Amino acid sequence: MEDIFHWCREGNSIQVRLWLEDTGNDMNLGDDHGFSPLHWCAKEGHTKLVETLIQRGARVNATNMGDDIPLHLAAAHGHRDIVQLLIRERSDVNAVNEHGNTPLHYACFWGYDMICEDLVNAGALVSIANKDNDTPLDKAKAGLSKRLHDLAERNGHDIKKISFKEQSWLGTKTRSRDATLSRFKGINLGELDLHTKIAVTPSGETWRGRWQKNDVIAKILAVRQCTARISRDFNEEFPKLRIFSHPNILPIIGACNQPPNLITISQNCASQQHNVGVILRFPIERGN
């Protein structure tokens, strides 16, 4: 039986676009191995479909069961245009998979010189060691290794090896193995750093901020009285918002449910910031 994952692997843009038109479909769903549609398109080199999925809200840092993000796959298979696209969308260039490898490890191993340089220029560290204690420079041929070492130094990167056990500071474990990020309904208010108010509407306040080293948009819902029932309803209803797939709607990645504060958190996508409050009115109207 053909499905969205098959169509993405094959690059069947017509079927993928038709599938995306059904707002009941979750583009961040993972297959049996946790590969999202974006994973498959990045792996197979379907640039236009990668662009389409990202425009519709696909999460660039979702992981498969091996903790690979789409950037790992694009870098490993030599798809430079997709690597550059994912970098522009703030993909995590230092994401570490279950083997301790970053996208740069794979690009170095396969000798994709230009992709390696793109990654280093975007902030990828040459000093991260995998579980075998190998850095990307250890995986590269001598000439490429020297070039990347010099490039990293010119960019002001720390060249000292970072062992696998020392990488806790790198971790942006906001990625979810089922690609839906639905596990994050318990985000603690104290973990949110909301620094810039960008909108005030009858439905609440919208802020830019940071959560676990990620740029996010937070919507603080304007609930007159946050009763236990409203809190319970919010907990049940907000995950349903992640099924929306529209270029003007920010996908929900998590929520903070700490009465009287009800907050939804979305990925901060520069191309979508002008409509950050679109999908948040339904819970307010229901709650009030």
Buried (B, 14 or more C-beta within 10 A) or exposed (E): EEEBBEBBBBBBBEBBEEBBEEEEEBBBBBBEEBBBBBBBBBBBBBBEBBBBBBBBBBBBBBBBBBBBBBBBBBBBBBBBEBBBBBBEBBBBBBBBBEEBBBBBBBBBBBBBBEBBBBBBBBEBBBBBBBBEEBBBBBBBEEEBBEBBBEBBEEBEBEEEBBBBEEBEEBBBEBBBBBBBBBEBBEBEEEEBEBEEEEBEBEBBBBBBBBBBEBEBBBBBBBBEEBEEEBBEBBBEBBBEBBBBBBEBBBBBBBBBBBEEBBBBBBBBBEEBBEEBBBBBBEBBEEBE
